[in-house]
Amino acid sequence: MTTILLAGDHFVRNALFAERLRPVAPGATLRELTLPWPVEPFGPIAEVREASGTEDQLIEALDGAEICVTQMAPLTERILAASPQLRLFCVSRGGPVNANLVAATRHKVAVTSAPGRNATATAEHTVALMLAAARRVPATHGDLAAGTWRGDYYRYESVGPELADSTVGIVGYGAIGSRVARIVRGFGARVLVADPYADPGDVAPAERVELPELMRRSAFVTVHARATAETAGLLSRELIGLLPPGAVLVNCARGSLLDYEAVCDALDAGRLFGAAFDVFPEEPVPAGSRLTRTPGVVMTPHLAGASKQTAHNAADIVAGEVSRYLTGRPLAHCANPEVLGAGS
């Protein structure tokens, strides 16, 4: 009989995992461990990053388990060495950043992820941040909540651009970027795309351009590239300096993709109208960060993907992978397929 560890948390709950897994693994024993995220922030655990819980918790909970489904549990060398029966580790996130893939491959454990689970939620949040920055929603709400009615926000130099008839530049045209494009076209915006991996035919009716041209022509720029060694610092100070006066810059992807100091400098100089961030170079944002005192900055605490549908999508994708594994079919989102080739 197969034992499956459900290592859920307070977002992708064990109840969701269990509901999706029972029909596809009717004879399996389901064991549960609840991790503290997001009540407690994730962080590095041993050699992996962005994980929740402890190695000791996982080692104890995995005893005898062949499959683990989770969002945030760590998979480290120590856990793998102590769990020789483990064969499948399903991460219900866009990427398996909480798993040591090299060690998992050496221990013949297949690791899967759930790409696209939060694509719609993140795209919608991106557009919400565009509008919040362009219409100064947080600042004006704060004034009203403090009892101040400021009519001077209506002065010409204090108002921002509309999405309608504006050019929106999208850096990265994957599952999220392409959804953002569809939404802003509904507002009447023109769309430019900078993505060296996107096929021009797939981008249409948007226009694919090189990144410097996108920066020069866009009233709004939103970043949706993957965080890799190649894309670190992708939006440099030089590129940010190409943005037209009054532009709005949004990042709901990863904090490593742009130069935040350059954005703050541009806002302080009055070159940019606003900037909105859901991700940061350091999370949580440190007390006293320049971002907290720069006018025109809108911030949310890395929750662009937070929707009920995202949690349900995550559980659905994981259940599909468990079903494939149990029935001997190829896994759809395996991060180390060489394990499967080895016959594990």
Protein Blocks (a to p, Z undefined) as FASTA:
>chain_A
ZZddddddfklgfklmmmmmmmmmmmbccdddddfbfkbccddehjbghiedjfklmmmm
mgopabdcdfklccdfklmmmmmmbmbdcdfbfbdfkbcfklmmmnopacdddehklmmm
mmmmmmmmmmmmmnommmmmmmmmnopacfklmpmklpccdfehpacddehjafklmmmm
mmmmmnopacddddfkbcfklmpmcdcddfklmmmmpmbdcdfbdcdfklgoklgfklmm
mpcghiacddfkbfklpcfklmmmmmmnomambdcdfbdfbdcddehiaklmgghiacde
hillgcfklmmmmmmmmmmmmmmmmnopacfkbcblmlmmnoZZ
